[in-house]
Amino acid sequence: MKKLFLIIGAPGSGKTTDAELIAAKHNNITHYSTGDMFRAEVSSGSQRGEIINTYISAGNIVPIDIAIETILGAIKNASTDIVIIDGYPRSIEQMVELDKYLINENEVKLVNVIEVEVSEEVARDRVLGRSRGADDNVEVFNNRMKVYLEPLKKIQEFYTAKNLLKKINGERTIEKIVIEMDKYIQLKI
């Protein structure tokens, strides 16, 4: 049985870095971002990969059923029993559909959803301060923040009702955040 942890957080919350650092500390944890999973599926040359590529290359969103099948496939094929995925779910629809799949899934169990909390101001400063590419500008940041915040309350309520949501203060040093998140994950496995 694969144990799944989802890490959500605003753009600039540090969720990807946190997940990468935790996975690097343990040989029994695999970390994925959804983008990595889609790229791996495309490069595998599978039929699903070809379908995904038609959407990605046109700049479109991958249909939810294909996305979830890809995610679950990556989890099942992970070389470890513990998998951390950051940045998912990003919408209520993604959350509901993932939940539907997991109900009938006996190889993967969602153990927890960890939210890395940061203020919009801190997130903006981090994203605009790193300026890694064309998407790190105020207009794009504001849109990404809006897309993140719109479904957040319902996502929080859904996972809180299932007793699966853990919030972590993301406005501390990376070391402190990673130590707290890692201890929490180790407790849950």
Secondary structure, DSSP 4 states (H G I P E B T S, - for coil): -EEEEEEEE-TTS-HHHHHHHHHHH-TTEEEEEHHHHHHHHHHTT-HHHHHHHHHHHTTPPPPHHHHHHHHHHHHHH-SSSEEEEES---SHHHHHHHHHHHHT-SSEEEEEEEEEE--HHHHHHHHHHH--STT-SHHHHHHHHHHHHHHHHHHHHHHHHTT-EEEEE-SS-HHHHHHHHHHHHHHH-
